[in-house]
Amino acid sequence: MTSRAALLVLTSHDDLGGVRKTGYFVGEAAHPWKVFTDAGYTVDFASIKGGQPPEDGRDEDDPVQAEFLNDDAVQKQLSETRRLSEVSATDYDTVYFVGGHGTMWDFPDDPSVASVARTIYENDGVVAAVCHGPSALVGITLGSGRPLVAGKKVAAFTNDEEEAAGLTDAVPFLLQTRLEELGATVEVGPNFAENVVVDGRLVTGQNPQSAAGVAREVVATLD
């Protein structure tokens, strides 16, 4: 079996529009990490600014999160994540943009997000994202200049879910709306129920419940 490598990208932004602290959603990193590791992948972590990324949504009663949080190698990487701009995209078969509200501030306009994703995608790799992680897709254009999501089916945290979370006015934009403005078809599932959408080598999930499913579809796509 060919050795595969996955890059999980985390937000460095910790302020949810003045409402509370935020960061990357721990379960949305832990569950893909588990799927990729069990499939024999090398899994690395990077963040926008490097160093220790801020956390949100930690649930140590979730056995996968507990395993993730107690894995010494994982925690060492997380304590000193590489800055995404310093990562060599050609080392990876897939990039997975982990969600959490922080991503809405630092994923869309970061040039390293666009560069890493475009390189992996145009090298026949898979671009994946879950929940608010698809905010990364907002700024990704292909070599042709066309937005990656144009004409694609995707899933992302929906306008209804943002309203249910009471954060419609806190986020800088509504993710579902922005993706639709870029020409994506957002396939909306029930609030907070698993919904994974595969469109070629673009794999996206709607919410935290979709995190493991996205990773499983990435593995299936790369097999």
LORO-642454 format. One record per residue: z, y, x of N, C-alpha, C in turn; residue number from 1. Coordinates in pm, 1 decimal, decimal comma, padded with zeros to 6 digits, always signed. Atoms other than C-alpha are relative to their C-alpha. Example, Ala and Ser with C-alpha at 12.3 -4.5 7.8 and 13.67 -1.06 7.14 Angstrom:
# LORO-642454
PT_+00000,0_-00119,0_+00089,0_+00780,0_-00450,0_+01230,0_+00000,0_+00120,0_+00090,0_1
PT_-00006,0_-00119,0_-00082,0_+00714,0_-00106,0_+01367,0_+00073,0_+00109,0_-00077,0_2
***
This chain:
# LORO-642454
PT_+00000,0_-00119,2_+00084,7_+00000,0_+00000,0_+00000,0_+00000,0_+00124,8_+00088,7_1
PT_+00007,1_-00124,3_-00075,8_-00090,7_+00343,6_+00130,6_+00128,4_+00079,6_-00018,2_2
PT_-00119,8_-00082,9_+00008,2_+00210,2_+00556,3_+00215,0_-00035,3_+00133,7_-00064,2_3
PT_+00022,6_-00125,5_+00070,9_+00234,9_+00858,0_-00012,6_+00114,0_+00096,7_+00027,7_4
PT_-00101,9_-00103,2_-00020,3_+00422,5_+01186,8_+00019,8_-00006,7_+00102,5_-00112,7_5
PT_-00012,6_-00097,8_+00109,0_+00545,6_+01421,3_-00252,2_+00083,1_+00117,9_+00047,0_6
PT_-00074,1_-00122,0_-00028,9_+00659,6_+01780,8_-00213,7_+00055,8_+00054,5_-00130,5_7
PT_-00064,4_-00059,9_+00116,6_+00911,0_+01908,1_-00469,3_+00036,2_+00143,9_+00034,2_8
PT_-00018,6_-00143,2_-00026,7_+00916,0_+02287,2_-00488,9_+00102,7_+00056,8_-00097,3_9
PT_-00112,6_-00054,2_+00075,7_+01227,5_+02472,3_-00605,8_+00000,0_+00152,2_+00005,2_10
PT_-00014,7_-00145,2_+00004,5_+01293,8_+02829,9_-00711,7_+00109,6_+00047,1_+00095,1_11
PT_-00107,0_-00065,1_-00075,9_+01498,9_+03066,8_-00498,5_+00065,4_+00112,9_-00080,3_12
PT_-00045,6_-00112,5_+00083,2_+01571,5_+03305,9_-00788,0_+00119,7_-00042,8_-00084,6_13
PT_-00124,1_+00044,1_+00066,0_+01923,2_+03298,3_-00936,5_+00046,4_+00085,9_-00116,3_14
PT_-00042,7_-00091,7_+00106,0_+01932,7_+03574,9_-01199,5_-00088,4_-00015,9_-00122,6_15
PT_+00075,8_+00019,8_+00122,8_+01827,5_+03496,0_-01556,7_-00000,9_+00129,5_-00080,3_16
PT_+00018,0_-00125,8_+00072,7_+01732,4_+03847,4_-01661,2_+00128,6_+00071,5_-00033,5_17
PT_-00128,3_-00064,6_+00023,4_+02091,5_+03966,1_-01633,3_+00089,1_-00073,2_-00098,5_18
PT_-00078,8_+00074,6_+00099,1_+02211,5_+03707,9_-01889,5_+00104,5_-00087,5_+00068,8_19
PT_-00088,5_+00088,4_-00074,6_+02361,9_+03458,9_-01642,4_-00072,5_-00043,1_+00126,4_20
PT_+00062,4_+00055,6_-00119,2_+02298,5_+03283,7_-01316,0_-00091,2_-00117,1_-00039,1_21
PT_+00090,2_+00112,5_+00023,5_+02015,4_+03032,6_-01298,6_-00046,5_-00053,7_+00134,9_22
PT_+00052,2_+00062,2_-00122,0_+01808,7_+02840,6_-01042,9_-00093,6_-00111,3_-00038,4_23
PT_+00079,3_+00117,2_+00037,9_+01628,7_+02508,7_-01034,2_+00087,4_-00091,6_-00083,8_24
PT_-00073,7_+00088,6_+00090,1_+01728,3_+02258,9_-01303,2_+00017,3_-00134,8_+00070,5_25
PT_-00027,0_+00113,7_-00088,9_+01897,0_+01974,0_-01116,7_-00065,5_-00128,4_-00049,1_26
PT_+00059,5_+00122,7_+00052,3_+01778,5_+01696,0_-01347,2_-00150,1_-00006,2_+00019,1_27
PT_+00145,5_-00004,4_-00015,7_+01419,7_+01812,0_-01309,7_-00043,0_-00021,7_+00145,2_28
PT_+00025,9_+00042,1_-00138,0_+01445,5_+01751,9_-00934,9_+00044,5_-00144,6_+00021,2_29
PT_-00057,5_+00133,3_-00022,8_+01662,3_+01438,7_-00948,5_-00087,6_-00110,9_-00056,4_30
PT_+00076,0_+00108,4_+00062,6_+01450,0_+01235,8_-01189,4_-00134,8_-00024,6_+00067,2_31
PT_+00121,8_+00026,2_-00076,9_+01116,0_+01288,9_-01010,1_+00030,0_-00059,9_+00136,9_32
PT_-00040,2_+00056,7_-00130,1_+01288,8_+01223,5_-00677,0_+00022,7_-00150,3_-00012,6_33
PT_-00029,3_+00142,4_+00020,3_+01410,8_+00889,9_-00814,6_-00128,2_-00079,6_-00022,9_34
PT_+00125,8_+00069,6_+00028,9_+01068,5_+00791,4_-00951,3_-00083,6_-00013,1_+00126,6_35
PT_+00082,8_+00002,5_-00121,4_+00885,6_+00885,5_-00631,3_+00062,1_-00090,0_+00107,2_36
PT_-00067,3_+00082,5_-00100,9_+01144,5_+00722,4_-00405,3_-00014,5_-00147,9_-00033,0_37
PT_+00012,6_+00139,6_+00041,4_+01139,2_+00400,4_-00605,6_-00143,1_-00051,1_+00016,7_38
PT_+00140,5_+00037,9_-00017,6_+00757,8_+00402,0_-00575,8_-00040,2_-00003,8_+00148,2_39
PT_+00027,5_+00008,3_-00142,4_+00785,9_+00415,8_-00197,0_-00050,2_+00128,5_+00063,4_40
PT_+00045,6_-00128,4_-00053,2_+00696,6_+00782,6_-00155,0_+00103,9_+00060,4_+00094,7_41
PT_-00084,2_-00094,2_-00072,1_+00837,0_+01012,2_+00109,2_+00011,9_+00124,5_-00086,8_42
PT_-00022,1_-00117,7_+00085,0_+00993,6_+01301,8_-00081,1_+00063,9_+00110,4_+00083,1_43
PT_-00053,0_-00117,2_-00069,2_+01045,0_+01644,4_+00073,7_+00020,5_+00112,5_-00100,3_44
PT_-00031,3_-00114,4_+00084,9_+01184,5_+01965,2_-00072,6_-00033,4_+00129,6_+00073,4_45
PT_+00020,9_-00134,2_-00052,9_+01080,1_+02325,6_-00020,3_+00040,8_+00098,4_-00108,8_46
PT_-00030,3_-00105,4_+00096,9_+01179,7_+02651,5_-00185,9_-00075,2_+00126,2_+00040,6_47
PT_+00079,3_-00120,2_-00025,6_+01023,8_+02993,8_-00208,3_+00051,9_+00075,4_+00122,7_48
PT_-00056,5_-00076,6_-00111,0_+01262,9_+03161,3_+00034,8_+00060,7_-00086,0_+00109,6_49
PT_-00066,6_+00086,6_-00096,2_+01398,7_+02856,5_+00218,4_+00151,8_+00004,7_-00016,2_50
PT_-00145,7_+00004,9_+00009,0_+01763,9_+02770,5_+00269,4_+00046,4_-00077,2_-00122,8_51
PT_-00060,4_+00070,7_+00113,3_+01993,4_+02649,6_-00009,6_-00045,3_+00064,5_-00130,9_52
PT_+00044,9_-00059,9_+00126,1_+01825,7_+02702,9_-00349,1_+00111,3_-00001,4_-00104,9_53
PT_-00101,7_-00003,0_+00105,2_+02038,5_+02801,0_-00650,2_-00024,9_-00108,8_-00103,7_54
PT_+00006,1_+00109,1_+00097,9_+02117,0_+02528,8_-00906,0_+00027,5_+00050,8_-00141,2_55
PT_-00035,6_-00020,2_+00140,0_+02132,0_+02521,7_-01282,8_-00003,1_-00137,4_-00066,9_56
PT_+00009,2_+00120,5_+00082,0_+02197,0_+02248,3_-01537,7_+00052,0_-00127,5_+00062,0_57
PT_-00054,0_+00120,8_-00064,3_+02389,7_+02009,6_-01312,0_+00078,0_-00084,0_-00101,4_58
PT_-00069,1_+00091,5_+00090,9_+02511,6_+01703,7_-01506,8_+00032,5_-00128,0_+00076,1_59
PT_-00037,6_+00114,5_-00082,0_+02701,1_+01455,0_-01295,0_+00028,3_-00124,5_-00083,1_60
PT_-00010,4_+00118,4_+00086,2_+02740,4_+01224,0_-01597,2_-00133,5_-00072,8_-00010,8_61
PT_+00131,7_+00062,7_-00007,0_+02367,8_+01154,7_-01559,0_-00004,4_-00080,8_+00129,2_62
PT_-00007,8_+00081,2_-00122,3_+02358,1_+00859,5_-01315,9_-00106,3_+00033,2_+00102,7_63
PT_+00105,1_-00035,9_-00096,4_+02028,3_+00970,6_-01162,2_+00037,7_+00128,5_+00072,7_64
PT_-00046,1_-00121,5_-00066,6_+02165,0_+01317,2_-01096,5_+00114,3_-00029,6_+00096,0_65
PT_-00112,4_+00035,1_-00087,2_+02482,2_+01165,5_-00954,4_-00049,8_-00062,9_+00129,6_66
PT_+00057,4_+00062,5_-00119,4_+02275,4_+00950,8_-00716,6_-00065,1_+00104,9_+00089,7_67
PT_+00068,5_-00108,6_-00071,6_+02068,7_+01253,7_-00616,1_+00100,7_+00088,9_+00072,7_68
PT_-00098,3_-00092,6_-00055,6_+02373,3_+01472,2_-00558,1_+00087,6_-00064,9_+00105,8_69
PT_-00081,7_+00072,0_-00097,6_+02546,2_+01203,1_-00351,9_-00082,9_-00063,9_+00110,9_70
PT_+00086,5_+00052,9_-00104,7_+02246,3_+01115,4_-00135,0_+00003,8_+00095,6_+00119,4_71
PT_-00020,9_-00088,6_-00114,7_+02324,0_+01252,0_+00211,7_-00129,8_+00060,5_+00051,1_72
PT_+00127,4_-00049,3_-00051,6_+01959,4_+01282,4_+00317,5_-00055,9_+00108,9_-00090,8_73
PT_+00046,0_-00101,5_+00095,4_+01869,1_+01472,5_-00000,1_+00080,0_+00128,6_+00016,0_74
PT_-00084,7_-00118,8_-00006,7_+02164,5_+01705,4_+00029,1_-00019,8_+00076,9_+00130,1_75
PT_+00028,8_-00068,2_-00126,7_+02086,1_+01778,5_+00393,0_-00128,2_+00083,0_-00014,2_76
PT_+00124,4_-00075,9_+00021,9_+01731,1_+01877,3_+00296,0_+00024,8_+00121,8_-00088,6_77
PT_-00023,0_-00110,0_+00094,3_+01857,3_+02090,0_+00007,4_+00082,6_+00112,0_+00062,2_78
PT_-00082,7_-00102,5_-00063,2_+02106,1_+02271,3_+00229,1_-00081,5_+00090,1_+00091,7_79
PT_+00082,4_-00076,3_-00093,7_+01823,3_+02391,6_+00450,7_-00148,1_-00019,3_-00031,4_80
PT_+00139,5_+00022,0_+00038,4_+01499,5_+02371,4_+00253,2_-00093,0_+00087,0_+00082,5_81
PT_+00102,8_-00078,8_-00066,8_+01186,0_+02483,8_+00426,3_-00054,4_+00105,0_-00096,3_82
PT_+00071,0_-00102,4_+00077,2_+01025,5_+02803,8_+00309,1_-00139,5_-00054,1_-00032,7_83
PT_+00126,8_+00058,8_+00041,8_+00716,7_+02703,9_+00110,7_-00116,0_+00049,6_+00085,8_84
PT_+00108,5_-00055,6_-00080,5_+00497,4_+02933,9_+00318,7_-00012,6_-00067,8_+00136,7_85
PT_+00001,1_+00067,3_-00129,7_+00586,0_+02723,3_+00625,8_-00037,8_-00147,3_-00010,2_86
PT_+00033,3_+00140,8_+00023,7_+00485,8_+02389,4_+00470,9_-00149,2_-00022,2_+00021,7_87
PT_+00141,0_+00038,5_-00014,1_+00162,1_+02215,3_+00565,7_-00040,5_-00082,0_-00122,0_88
PT_+00037,3_+00065,6_+00125,5_+00004,3_+02126,4_+00232,7_-00075,8_-00130,5_+00023,7_89
PT_+00079,6_+00120,3_-00025,6_-00222,5_+01866,1_+00393,5_+00085,3_-00122,5_+00028,9_90
PT_-00090,7_+00114,1_-00021,1_+00083,7_+01648,1_+00457,3_+00033,3_-00073,2_-00129,7_91
PT_-00047,6_+00050,8_+00128,9_+00122,0_+01577,5_+00084,4_-00113,6_-00041,5_-00092,8_92
PT_+00092,9_+00048,5_+00101,4_-00055,5_+01383,2_-00187,4_+00021,8_+00069,7_-00133,4_93
PT_-00030,9_-00068,0_+00125,8_+00118,1_+01573,3_-00465,4_+00102,7_+00108,9_+00024,8_94
PT_-00103,5_-00102,3_+00005,6_+00313,5_+01891,9_-00523,7_+00052,6_+00002,7_-00142,5_95
PT_-00066,7_+00004,0_+00130,1_+00564,1_+01891,1_-00809,2_+00087,6_+00124,8_-00007,9_96
PT_-00076,0_-00123,3_+00017,2_+00693,1_+02229,2_-00926,7_+00112,6_-00025,3_-00099,9_97
PT_-00120,8_+00027,8_+00079,4_+01046,8_+02171,3_-01052,1_+00033,9_+00123,5_-00082,8_98
PT_-00032,0_-00110,5_+00088,8_+01158,0_+02382,4_-01347,0_+00138,6_+00057,4_+00020,3_99
PT_-00118,3_-00084,9_-00007,3_+01457,2_+02599,1_-01418,4_-00047,0_+00141,8_-00025,0_100
PT_+00046,6_-00132,9_+00037,2_+01444,0_+02953,3_-01549,6_-00032,9_+00088,1_+00119,7_101
PT_+00027,5_-00083,2_-00116,2_+01446,2_+03100,2_-01198,7_-00146,5_+00004,1_+00037,9_102
PT_+00142,1_+00008,9_-00037,3_+01087,6_+02987,4_-01151,2_-00084,3_+00108,6_-00065,3_103
PT_+00080,0_-00099,3_+00072,9_+00968,4_+03242,9_-01404,6_-00012,9_+00131,3_+00077,4_104
PT_+00002,9_-00121,9_-00079,5_+01042,9_+03519,4_-01153,6_-00072,1_-00018,2_+00133,2_105
PT_+00055,6_+00007,0_-00136,1_+00932,2_+03378,4_-00819,7_-00117,0_-00095,9_+00018,9_106
PT_+00117,0_+00087,4_-00015,2_+00664,5_+03113,0_-00884,8_-00134,3_+00070,2_-00027,5_107
PT_+00134,0_-00044,1_+00041,7_+00384,9_+03309,4_-01060,0_-00077,5_+00080,1_+00104,4_108
PT_+00070,7_-00092,9_-00087,7_+00305,3_+03567,0_-00792,0_+00014,7_-00033,3_+00148,3_109
PT_-00021,3_+00032,2_-00140,7_+00402,9_+03387,8_-00471,2_-00127,2_-00060,2_+00059,8_110
PT_+00126,5_+00050,7_-00053,9_+00094,3_+03336,8_-00251,5_+00009,3_-00140,8_+00056,2_111
PT_-00013,7_+00135,8_-00054,0_+00235,8_+03019,5_-00094,7_-00009,3_-00104,4_-00110,3_112
PT_+00014,4_+00091,4_+00114,1_+00257,6_+02858,1_-00439,7_-00147,5_-00027,4_-00024,7_113
PT_+00142,9_+00013,8_+00026,8_-00110,5_+02923,9_-00499,6_-00071,0_-00074,3_+00113,0_114
PT_+00067,4_+00060,4_-00115,5_-00213,1_+02820,5_-00148,6_+00028,2_-00148,9_+00011,2_115
PT_-00037,0_+00141,7_-00012,9_-00020,8_+02492,5_-00134,2_-00062,6_-00081,3_-00112,6_116
PT_+00054,7_+00074,5_+00114,6_-00127,2_+02386,6_-00483,4_-00151,2_-00013,1_+00009,1_117
PT_+00146,1_+00005,1_-00009,3_-00492,5_+02475,7_-00431,2_-00043,9_-00098,9_+00108,7_118
PT_+00036,1_+00091,2_-00108,8_-00506,4_+02288,0_-00099,3_+00016,7_-00144,8_-00041,7_119
PT_-00024,6_+00137,8_+00042,0_-00351,8_+01972,9_-00243,5_-00099,9_-00042,2_-00106,9_120
PT_+00090,9_+00034,0_+00109,9_-00565,7_+01984,0_-00557,3_-00142,3_-00019,5_+00050,9_121
PT_+00137,8_+00008,7_-00048,6_-00890,3_+02043,3_-00369,7_-00018,0_-00108,4_+00106,7_122
PT_+00004,9_+00117,9_-00087,6_-00801,9_+01758,8_-00130,5_+00020,4_-00129,0_-00080,0_123
PT_-00010,6_+00115,1_+00089,9_-00796,7_+01520,9_-00431,2_+00143,1_-00044,7_-00024,9_124
PT_-00138,3_+00028,9_+00033,7_-00420,9_+01536,7_-00469,7_+00031,9_+00043,4_-00141,9_125
PT_-00045,4_-00029,1_+00135,6_-00217,4_+01591,7_-00784,4_+00095,0_+00119,4_+00000,7_126
PT_-00091,7_-00110,6_+00024,3_-00053,0_+01914,5_-00898,8_+00078,7_-00033,2_-00125,9_127
PT_-00088,0_+00036,0_+00110,9_+00246,6_+01851,9_-01124,7_+00105,7_+00107,7_-00019,1_128
PT_-00103,2_-00099,2_+00028,9_+00504,7_+02071,6_-01296,0_+00067,7_-00037,3_-00131,0_129
PT_-00074,0_+00032,3_+00121,8_+00773,2_+02043,2_-01562,7_+00079,0_+00121,1_-00048,3_130
PT_-00084,3_-00097,4_+00068,1_+00944,8_+02275,3_-01810,7_-00043,6_+00142,0_+00033,9_131
PT_+00045,1_-00131,7_-00044,8_+00933,4_+02626,6_-01655,8_-00077,2_-00008,2_+00131,0_132
PT_+00077,4_+00017,0_-00122,9_+00775,7_+02483,3_-01339,9_-00146,6_+00036,5_-00015,2_133
PT_+00138,5_-00042,9_+00016,9_+00428,4_+02540,9_-01490,3_-00021,3_+00151,1_+00012,7_134
PT_+00018,9_-00141,6_-00034,7_+00495,7_+02911,2_-01427,1_-00074,1_+00011,7_+00132,5_135
PT_+00077,0_+00002,1_-00124,5_+00352,0_+02816,3_-01085,6_-00149,4_+00005,6_-00027,4_136
PT_+00142,3_+00010,7_+00031,0_+00018,1_+02752,4_-01256,4_-00061,9_+00135,3_-00033,7_137
PT_+00048,1_-00132,1_+00041,9_-00007,1_+03115,7_-01366,3_-00080,3_+00067,4_+00111,1_138
PT_+00065,1_-00069,8_-00109,6_-00112,3_+03229,9_-01019,7_-00095,8_-00083,4_+00082,1_139
PT_+00082,8_+00089,7_-00080,7_-00319,8_+02934,8_-00900,6_-00146,3_+00011,9_-00042,0_140
PT_+00144,1_+00002,5_+00021,5_-00692,9_+02984,9_-00870,0_-00062,0_-00097,2_+00099,4_141
PT_+00071,6_+00092,2_-00087,4_-00935,2_+02735,1_-00721,8_-00093,7_+00078,9_+00091,2_142
PT_+00091,1_-00065,9_-00091,8_-01185,4_+02810,3_-00446,4_-00110,9_+00075,0_-00071,9_143
PT_+00103,9_-00065,4_+00080,8_-01432,4_+02905,3_-00718,7_+00045,9_+00132,7_-00059,3_144
PT_-00055,7_-00119,6_+00061,6_-01198,9_+03183,7_-00830,8_+00047,2_-00022,6_-00142,3_145
PT_-00039,1_+00033,3_+00137,3_-01136,6_+03008,7_-01163,2_+00147,2_-00042,3_-00003,0_146
PT_-00138,3_+00046,5_+00010,5_-00773,7_+02965,0_-01276,5_+00004,4_-00153,3_-00012,1_147
PT_-00013,2_+00145,5_+00005,7_-00661,9_+02604,7_-01226,3_+00011,9_-00050,0_-00143,5_148
PT_-00028,0_+00048,6_+00135,4_-00549,9_+02580,5_-01589,1_-00112,7_+00028,9_-00098,7_149
PT_+00106,8_-00035,4_+00094,3_-00867,9_+02723,3_-01744,3_-00071,9_-00125,4_-00048,1_150
PT_+00066,5_+00115,7_+00057,7_-01009,6_+02464,1_-01981,6_+00078,6_-00129,3_+00010,9_151
PT_-00082,2_+00119,5_-00018,7_-00723,6_+02223,5_-01907,5_+00104,2_-00012,5_-00111,5_152
PT_-00112,5_+00027,1_+00089,5_-00468,8_+02059,8_-02136,2_+00126,9_-00005,9_+00083,6_153
PT_-00126,5_-00003,0_-00072,9_-00112,1_+02125,9_-02025,9_+00117,0_-00006,9_-00096,9_154
PT_-00126,9_-00014,0_+00071,8_+00248,2_+02105,1_-02137,8_+00088,0_+00093,8_+00081,1_155
PT_-00093,8_-00091,5_-00065,4_+00517,8_+02362,1_-02060,3_+00108,5_+00033,8_-00101,8_156
PT_-00105,9_-00045,2_+00090,2_+00840,4_+02499,3_-02205,2_-00062,1_+00092,6_-00103,4_157
PT_+00073,8_-00068,7_+00105,9_+00725,6_+02629,3_-02540,7_+00069,8_+00127,4_-00046,7_158
PT_-00058,7_-00120,7_+00058,2_+00779,7_+02958,8_-02716,5_+00114,0_-00035,6_-00095,0_159
PT_-00105,6_+00041,7_+00092,8_+00982,2_+02774,1_-02980,9_+00124,9_-00044,3_+00075,7_160
PT_-00116,3_+00043,7_-00078,1_+01205,1_+02616,5_-02715,1_+00071,2_+00119,5_+00063,0_161
PT_-00061,9_-00120,7_-00056,8_+01260,5_+02955,7_-02550,1_+00082,1_+00071,8_-00105,8_162
PT_-00073,6_-00063,0_+00110,3_+01361,3_+03094,9_-02888,0_+00126,2_-00078,9_-00032,8_163
PT_-00116,3_+00085,0_+00028,2_+01591,7_+02797,9_-02949,4_+00108,3_+00017,0_+00105,8_164
PT_-00095,7_-00023,1_-00108,5_+01754,8_+02866,4_-02612,7_+00057,8_+00141,2_-00003,2_165
PT_-00048,8_-00137,5_+00012,2_+01806,4_+03229,2_-02715,6_-00038,3_+00089,2_+00116,4_166
PT_+00035,2_-00072,0_-00122,2_+01620,8_+03356,5_-02409,6_-00137,2_+00065,8_-00004,8_167
PT_+00133,0_-00060,9_+00014,4_+01295,5_+03495,4_-02548,2_-00005,0_+00138,3_+00062,8_168
PT_+00000,2_-00137,4_-00050,5_+01395,9_+03849,2_-02451,8_+00048,2_+00010,2_+00144,6_169
PT_-00052,5_-00003,0_-00136,9_+01544,2_+03752,1_-02114,5_-00107,5_-00030,1_+00103,4_170
PT_+00102,1_+00041,3_-00096,7_+01238,5_+03596,4_-01951,1_-00106,3_+00109,5_+00014,6_171
PT_+00098,7_-00106,5_-00021,7_+00968,7_+03818,5_-01798,7_-00126,9_-00016,0_-00081,7_172
PT_+00114,1_+00025,3_+00088,9_+00698,9_+03655,5_-02014,0_+00023,1_-00135,2_-00065,4_173
PT_-00007,6_+00130,3_+00066,1_+00654,3_+03362,6_-02250,8_-00102,7_-00092,0_+00063,6_174
PT_+00085,6_+00086,0_-00081,3_+00514,1_+03073,0_-02052,6_-00115,3_-00058,2_-00080,2_175
PT_+00106,8_+00057,2_+00082,4_+00319,9_+02907,6_-02334,0_-00110,0_+00104,1_-00023,8_176
PT_+00097,0_-00105,4_+00028,5_+00153,3_+03237,6_-02422,2_-00082,9_+00033,5_+00122,4_177
PT_+00073,6_-00036,7_-00120,6_+00061,1_+03320,9_-02064,2_-00101,3_-00107,9_+00039,0_178
PT_+00092,9_+00108,5_-00033,4_-00094,6_+02978,7_-02001,9_-00120,2_+00000,5_-00095,2_179
PT_+00110,4_-00007,0_+00097,0_-00297,6_+03012,3_-02320,7_-00092,4_+00116,9_+00031,3_180
PT_+00082,0_-00116,3_-00036,2_-00416,1_+03356,9_-02208,3_-00091,5_-00031,8_+00118,3_181
PT_+00080,5_+00040,0_-00116,2_-00546,4_+03191,2_-01889,2_-00103,2_-00107,3_-00034,0_182
PT_+00101,4_+00095,9_+00042,8_-00755,6_+02947,8_-02092,7_+00046,2_-00142,4_-00010,5_183
PT_-00054,0_+00135,3_+00015,1_-00524,2_+02647,8_-02106,6_+00020,8_-00031,9_-00147,7_184
PT_-00042,3_+00048,2_+00131,1_-00468,7_+02439,7_-02418,0_+00139,2_-00059,5_+00017,5_185
PT_-00137,5_+00048,2_-00012,2_-00091,4_+02397,4_-02442,6_+00027,4_-00098,4_-00113,6_186
PT_-00028,9_+00103,9_+00099,0_-00012,6_+02070,8_-02620,4_+00150,5_-00000,4_-00026,7_187
PT_-00139,8_-00023,5_+00035,7_+00315,0_+02135,2_-02801,3_+00058,0_-00122,4_-00069,0_188
PT_-00074,3_+00107,3_+00064,1_+00557,5_+01853,7_-02880,7_+00124,5_+00055,0_-00066,7_189
PT_-00125,6_-00045,0_+00061,0_+00886,6_+01867,3_-03072,3_+00092,7_+00060,6_+00104,8_190
PT_-00095,2_-00062,5_-00091,9_+01157,6_+02083,7_-02919,0_+00086,2_-00103,4_+00070,1_191
PT_-00090,9_+00078,1_-00083,2_+01341,4_+01911,7_-02633,9_-00019,7_-00151,3_-00015,4_192
PT_+00038,4_+00141,4_+00000,0_+01159,6_+01579,7_-02674,2_-00106,1_-00018,6_+00107,8_193
PT_+00093,3_+00023,9_-00109,6_+00956,6_+01419,8_-02395,5_-00144,3_+00023,2_-00043,6_194
PT_+00142,0_-00025,0_+00024,5_+00597,7_+01542,7_-02382,7_-00067,4_+00021,2_+00134,6_195
PT_+00069,0_-00004,8_-00128,7_+00381,8_+01471,1_-02077,9_-00150,0_+00002,4_-00027,0_196
PT_+00143,7_-00015,5_+00019,1_+00017,6_+01579,1_-02057,7_-00069,7_-00020,4_+00134,3_197
PT_+00079,8_+00026,1_-00120,0_-00232,7_+01445,9_-01802,9_-00142,3_+00047,7_-00025,4_198
PT_+00139,8_-00043,2_+00006,8_-00563,4_+01623,3_-01748,1_-00056,9_-00012,8_+00141,3_199
PT_+00050,2_+00026,5_-00134,2_-00729,6_+01471,1_-01445,2_+00113,7_-00005,3_+00099,2_200
PT_-00103,7_-00002,6_-00103,5_-00516,9_+01555,9_-01141,4_+00100,1_+00113,5_-00021,6_201
PT_-00102,4_-00095,7_+00040,5_-00301,0_+01805,9_-01329,1_+00092,1_-00070,4_-00099,5_202
PT_-00097,0_+00073,0_+00082,3_+00016,7_+01652,6_-01476,3_+00116,4_+00094,1_-00029,6_203
PT_-00102,9_-00096,1_+00038,7_+00262,6_+01864,1_-01672,5_+00089,8_-00056,0_-00108,4_204
PT_-00097,1_+00042,7_+00099,4_+00571,8_+01818,0_-01886,8_+00066,2_+00118,9_-00065,4_205
PT_-00044,1_-00112,1_+00083,3_+00725,1_+02030,6_-02159,2_+00141,3_+00047,6_+00030,8_206
PT_-00142,5_-00033,0_-00001,5_+01098,5_+02023,1_-02087,2_+00074,8_-00096,3_+00093,4_207
PT_-00072,2_+00090,0_-00089,9_+01376,6_+01853,9_-01886,3_-00016,5_-00148,3_-00034,9_208
PT_+00014,3_+00138,5_+00044,5_+01331,5_+01537,8_-02092,5_-00129,7_-00063,5_+00050,9_209
PT_+00131,7_+00046,7_-00044,5_+00979,2_+01509,6_-01947,9_-00009,6_-00020,0_+00151,0_210
PT_+00007,7_-00005,4_-00146,6_+01069,1_+01524,8_-01576,9_-00038,6_-00133,7_+00062,0_211
PT_+00032,0_+00131,3_-00057,4_+01064,7_+01152,2_-01499,7_-00138,8_-00045,2_-00042,0_212
PT_+00131,3_+00040,0_+00049,2_+00758,0_+01094,1_-01715,7_-00113,5_+00065,2_+00076,1_213
PT_+00101,9_-00067,6_-00081,2_+00560,5_+01352,7_-01520,3_-00016,7_-00072,9_+00132,2_214
PT_+00007,4_+00070,2_-00128,9_+00646,9_+01177,2_-01194,4_-00066,4_-00136,2_-00014,5_215
PT_+00063,3_+00132,1_+00021,2_+00549,6_+00838,7_-01336,2_-00151,0_+00014,7_-00015,5_216
PT_+00145,0_-00020,3_+00017,5_+00210,6_+00976,7_-01439,6_-00066,0_+00043,3_+00130,8_217
PT_+00054,6_-00034,2_-00131,1_+00160,6_+01127,2_-01093,8_-00023,7_-00126,7_+00082,2_218
PT_+00014,0_+00126,4_-00073,7_+00222,1_+00786,1_-00937,4_-00118,1_-00080,4_-00053,5_219
PT_+00109,5_+00075,0_+00061,3_-00017,8_+00624,8_-01184,0_-00135,6_+00062,9_+00035,6_220
PT_+00125,1_-00069,2_-00030,7_-00284,1_+00888,3_-01113,7_-00042,0_-00024,5_+00144,3_221
PT_+00030,2_+00018,2_-00141,4_-00259,5_+00839,4_-00737,6_-00020,8_-00145,9_+00040,2_222
PT_+00017,6_+00143,5_-00032,1_-00259,5_+00456,6_-00751,4_-00148,1_-00035,7_+00010,7_223
***
